[in-house]
Amino acid sequence: MDPASLIDHTILKPDATADDVRRICAEARAHGFAAVCVNPGRVALVAAELAGSDVAVCAVVGFPLGATTTDQKVAETRGCLEAGATEIDMVLNLGLLKDGDHAAVEADIHQVVLACRDGGALLKVILETSLLDDDQVVGACALAVSAGAGFVKTSTGFAGGGATVHHVALMVDAVKEAGLGVKASGGIRTREQAESLVRAGATRLGASASVAIVGGQEQV
């Protein structure tokens, strides 16, 4: 299995420089990664660097906590799309989910879905699985489905936990009838990890160690 075409090559660290981002884009072009995923402030740079390639431009929204208002998420999404993003990874509102306010969580996702549709973009919803129990993971998947998202994603990588085979399999089972994709992200550092997550059903992988993964090495 060649995981390169499934990887969203990611650079979300707060101190990432323009040269760091350019390097990531060059690596994505060279290896044929699916996308480059960055913070909103770097979207325009990534769009320019990837122009003419098949690599998608992905931006995170409501990142990393998911606790901003829906209006803020929508505005952030629209700004990213105007700057050249073609994919959006949004963090759902975990507090509302744990409150049991499912209508509010669904509405939050749906408004971002509508903004993405206006811009012809794909939306992935980040669940932050390390902070949820299995019932909450399944419930969050159902809300993403009903809100019209295209993908569910395991993690931000900023909450002390990352993708696991267990959570990926759980999410795949929860969304398979609706046909959503599942993105495994957070803590993926080796090809072995990547392959195990794909076998569990992941259709995208988010990683900063992408070059090491495709090279069969481990990034420390």
N, C-alpha and C positions, 0 to 999 in steps of 0.2 A: 504494500500500500504506500502510495506517495501522498502524504498529508498536505503538501504545499498548497494545493488548490483549495483547501478547506480553511486555511489559516487567515485570520485577521491579525496582521502584524501590528503590534500595539505599542504606543509610547504615551503614557499618561502621567508620568512622574512630573511634579510641579516645577522642577528645575530643568526640564528639557529645553535645550537651546535650538535655534533654527537649524544649526548644523546637525544636531542630533536627529531632528525630524527629516532633514534631507537625506541623511544616511539610511534611515528606516525606509524612506520612499525608494531609494536606489536598490536596497535589498529586496523590497517587494517586487519591483520590476524584474530584477535578476532571477528571482526564484519563482515568479508567477503566483504570488500569494493572492488570496481572494480580495483583501482590502487592507488599507492602512487605517488604524483607529487612533484618533487623537482628541485632545480637548478642543472646545470650540474656537479658542483663540488661534489655533494652528490650522484650521480647516482651509483657509484661502491658500496658505503655503503648500499644503498637501495637494490641493486641487491643481495648482500650477505645476508641481513636481510630477504629478501622475498624468498630466494631460497627454492624450493620445495613446494611453495604455489601457489594458483591460482591468486594471486594479481599481476597485471601488474606493470611494472616500467615505469613511465612517467617522461620525462624531458622537461623543457621549453627551447626554442631557440629564440635568438633575443629578449630576455626578459629584461625589460618590454616595450621598446619603439618601437621595430621593425625596427629601423633606421640603423642597421648595413648593410653591403653589403651582396649580395647574397653569395659570396664566403665564407664570415665569417659564415653565417648561415649554409651553407653546411658543412663546417669544424666542426662547433660546433655539428651539427647533427651526423656526422660520429663519432666524439669523444664520444658522448653520447651512441650511439649504441654499440661501441666497449666496453664501460664500463658496458653495460648490459641493457640499455633502450630498451623497446619494444613498447613504444608510445612516440611521439614527439608532443608538443604543441608549434607551432611557431607563433610569432606575425607578421602580414603582415606589409608592409611598408605604414603607414598611410599618410605620406607626398606625396608619389607617387600617392596614391589613390585620395587624394584631388587635386593633380595636374591634374587629369584626365588621367594619363599615365597608362592606364589599361594593356597595353601590358607588361610594366615593372613589374607591380604587379603580373600578371599571371606568368611571367617568374621566378620571385623571388620564388613564391610558388612552381612552377613546379620543379625547381632544388632541392628543399628540398624533394618534393615528390619522385624524382628519388633516392635520397640518402636513403630515408626511404624504398623504394622498394628493394634496394640492401641489406638492413639489415632486411627485413621482418617485418618492423614496421608500425604502424598506424600513420597517420599524422592528427592532428587537427589544424585548422587555426584560430587564435585569431583575431577578428575584432576590438575590443575596441569600442563597440557600443555606449558608452556614448559620444564619440567624433564624431559620424557620424549622419547624417540625415537619414531618412528612405530610400531614393533613394540610398544613398551610402552604406547602409547596404545590400540592395538587390543586388546592383552591386558587392559588395565584395563577397557575396555568389556565384554569377554567376562565378566570377573569380576563386574561390576555386573549384567549380565544374569543370570548364574547365581545370584547372591545374591538376586535378586528386586526390585531397585531399579526406580523408575519413570522416571528420567532419568539421563543423564550430563551433566556440566557441565565446561566447559573449564578455568576458572581461578578463583583467589581474588581476583586483582588485587593481591596482596601479595608476589608472587614475581618481580617484574621482567619479567613478560610477561603478555599477555592473549589474547583470542580472535583467531583467524585463520581466514580462509576455508578454508585447507588443513586445519586441525585439525577444524573443524566438518564438512567433507565426509568426512574420514576417520572421524569418530565416527558420523556418520549412516549410512555404509555398514556400519559394524561392528554397529550395533544395529537396523537397519531390520527385519530378519526377526523380531526379538523385540518390535518395536513400542514401544521406549523413545523418550522425547523427548530432545532435545539442547538444552541451554542454553548459549548463548554469553555469556561474561562476562569483563570485564576490558578496560579501555582503549577502550570503545565511547563515542565522544563526538559523533558526527555521524549524521544520518539516512542519509547515504550508506553509512557503515560498517554501520549496522543493517540496511539493505536488502540489502547484499551478503551478510551473514551469514544472513539469512532465505532468500535465494535459494540459498545453499549447503545449506540444510536445517534451520537452527536453528528450533526451535519455541517457545523462550523466549529472552529477552535480559535479562541482568543489567546494570544501569547506574545510576550516580549522576547522570549527565547527562541523565536521561530527559526532562525538560521541554524542554531544548535540542534533543534528538533529534526529538521530535514536532513541535517548532516549526521544524524545518529549519535550525537554527542550530548553531554549534559552541561547546561549553563549554571554555574555556581552563583 
